[in-house]
């Protein structure tokens, strides 16, 4: 479900992955070598607004959920249509198809979407809270998936989400 052009909301997305090997291992070479080119394509993509990055130019060294084996990708897009168009084309699609080579298969949600006011840049703590909300309550207007999306609105959580002490972080 997309929002009209010029909307006062933008789509935030977070996805995390649990590494199967250290990021600097030979097993991750193809993935690491593709980060800069794929990020450059994202930065130039129709509907792209912003992405989380550290001084390295990506976010692989940004802590998430207090787990050193998790890496985070977070970005803001104009709407679900432009995010989907980027995700399923070109080199990103190729990497997505190979994700099981690098990341553990997880039973819990590792991706969440939510609407933010135009110009807002979400924090890692905000992304963690949305992801944990999705895990606890399933898709709601507060945190959802591409498969079950909602229109932009100022949704509040259906119930408080308890983030265990030491699990939250912010950038």
C-alpha positions as CSV (number, residue, x, y, z in Angstrom):
1,X,0.0,0.0,0.0
2,X,1.7,3.2,-1.1
3,X,1.1,6.8,-0.1
4,X,0.5,9.6,-2.6
5,X,3.4,11.7,-3.9
6,X,4.0,14.7,-1.7
7,X,2.7,12.9,1.3
8,X,3.7,14.1,4.8
9,X,4.9,10.6,5.7
10,X,7.8,8.5,4.5
11,X,8.4,4.8,4.9
12,X,11.1,3.6,7.4
13,X,12.5,0.1,7.1
14,X,14.8,-1.9,9.2
15,X,16.2,-5.3,8.6
16,X,18.7,-7.2,10.7
17,X,20.6,-10.3,10.1
18,X,22.5,-12.7,12.3
19,X,25.9,-13.5,10.8
20,X,26.9,-17.1,10.2
21,X,30.6,-16.1,10.1
22,X,32.6,-13.1,11.2
23,X,32.1,-10.2,8.7
24,X,35.8,-10.1,7.9
25,X,35.9,-13.9,7.1
26,X,36.5,-15.2,3.6
27,X,32.9,-16.5,3.6
28,X,31.6,-12.9,3.6
29,X,33.9,-11.6,0.9
30,X,31.2,-11.4,-1.8
31,X,28.7,-9.8,0.5
32,X,31.2,-7.2,1.8
33,X,32.5,-6.4,-1.7
34,X,28.9,-5.7,-2.8
35,X,28.0,-3.3,0.0
36,X,29.3,-0.1,-1.5
37,X,28.0,-0.8,-5.1
38,X,24.5,-1.8,-3.8
39,X,24.4,1.2,-1.4
40,X,25.3,3.5,-4.3
41,X,22.4,2.0,-6.4
42,X,20.1,2.5,-3.4
43,X,21.2,6.1,-2.9
44,X,20.3,6.9,-6.5
45,X,17.1,4.8,-6.6
46,X,13.7,6.4,-7.3
47,X,12.0,7.1,-4.0
48,X,15.2,6.7,-1.8
49,X,15.4,9.3,1.0
50,X,18.0,8.2,3.6
51,X,20.0,5.3,5.0
52,X,21.7,4.6,8.3
53,X,25.5,4.7,8.0
54,X,28.5,5.0,10.2
55,X,31.9,6.5,9.3
56,X,32.5,3.3,7.2
57,X,29.7,4.3,4.8
58,X,27.5,1.4,5.7
59,X,26.0,0.3,9.0
60,X,27.7,-3.1,9.5
61,X,29.4,-1.8,12.7
62,X,26.3,-0.2,14.2
63,X,25.2,-2.2,17.3
64,X,21.7,-3.5,17.3
65,X,19.8,-5.4,20.1
66,X,22.9,-5.9,22.1
67,X,24.1,-8.7,19.9
68,X,27.5,-8.5,18.2
69,X,26.5,-11.1,15.6
70,X,23.6,-9.0,14.3
71,X,24.0,-6.4,11.6
72,X,21.5,-3.7,10.7
73,X,20.3,-2.1,7.6
74,X,17.9,0.9,8.0
75,X,16.6,3.3,5.4
76,X,13.7,5.7,4.6
77,X,11.8,5.6,1.3
78,X,9.0,7.6,-0.3
79,X,6.7,4.6,-0.1
80,X,6.3,0.8,-0.3
81,X,6.3,0.8,-4.1
82,X,9.8,2.4,-4.4
83,X,11.3,0.2,-1.6
84,X,9.9,-2.9,-3.3
85,X,11.2,-1.8,-6.7
86,X,14.7,-1.4,-5.4
87,X,14.7,-4.6,-3.3
88,X,13.8,-6.9,-6.2
89,X,16.1,-5.7,-9.0
90,X,19.7,-5.8,-10.0
91,X,22.6,-6.6,-7.6
92,X,20.4,-6.2,-4.5
93,X,18.1,-9.0,-5.8
94,X,21.2,-11.2,-6.4
95,X,22.4,-10.6,-2.8
96,X,18.9,-11.3,-1.4
97,X,18.8,-14.6,-3.2
98,X,22.2,-15.6,-1.6
99,X,21.3,-14.4,2.0
100,X,21.2,-18.0,3.4
101,X,24.9,-18.3,2.6
102,X,25.7,-15.5,5.0
103,X,22.9,-15.1,7.5
104,X,21.2,-17.6,9.9
105,X,17.6,-18.5,9.2
106,X,15.6,-16.9,11.9
107,X,12.1,-17.8,13.0
108,X,11.3,-14.4,14.4
109,X,10.7,-11.2,12.4
110,X,14.0,-9.6,11.2
111,X,12.4,-6.8,9.2
112,X,9.9,-4.1,10.1
113,X,8.4,-1.1,8.3
114,X,6.7,1.9,9.7
115,X,5.6,5.4,8.6
116,X,7.6,8.4,9.9
117,X,6.8,12.1,9.4
118,X,8.6,13.5,6.3
119,X,12.1,14.5,7.3
120,X,12.3,12.3,10.4
121,X,15.4,10.1,10.5
122,X,14.7,7.1,12.8
123,X,17.2,6.0,15.4
124,X,18.4,2.4,16.0
125,X,16.5,2.4,19.3
126,X,13.3,3.3,17.4
127,X,13.9,0.5,14.9
128,X,14.6,-2.0,17.7
129,X,11.3,-1.0,19.4
130,X,9.3,-1.3,16.1
131,X,10.9,-4.7,15.4
132,X,10.2,-6.0,18.9
133,X,6.6,-4.7,18.6
134,X,6.1,-6.6,15.3
135,X,7.5,-9.7,16.9
136,X,5.1,-9.4,19.9
137,X,1.9,-8.3,18.1
138,X,2.3,-9.2,14.4
139,X,1.7,-6.6,11.7
140,X,-0.2,-3.4,12.9
141,X,-0.1,0.1,11.7
142,X,2.7,0.7,14.2
143,X,5.1,-1.9,12.7
144,X,4.3,-4.0,9.7
145,X,5.7,-5.9,6.7
146,X,5.6,-5.5,2.9
147,X,3.2,-8.5,2.9
148,X,0.9,-6.9,5.4
149,X,1.2,-3.1,5.1
150,X,-0.9,-0.2,6.3
151,X,-1.4,3.4,5.2
152,X,0.5,6.2,6.9
153,X,-1.0,7.3,10.1
154,X,0.1,8.2,13.6
155,X,-0.4,4.7,15.0
156,X,0.4,4.0,18.6
157,X,1.5,0.5,19.8
158,X,-1.3,-1.8,20.7
159,X,0.5,-2.6,24.0
160,X,3.8,-1.6,25.6
161,X,6.9,-3.4,24.4
162,X,9.3,-4.3,27.1
163,X,12.9,-4.0,25.9
164,X,15.1,-6.0,28.2
165,X,17.6,-3.9,30.1
166,X,20.9,-3.7,28.1
167,X,19.2,-4.6,24.8
168,X,18.3,-1.1,23.6
169,X,20.9,1.2,22.0
170,X,20.8,4.4,20.0
171,X,22.9,6.0,17.4
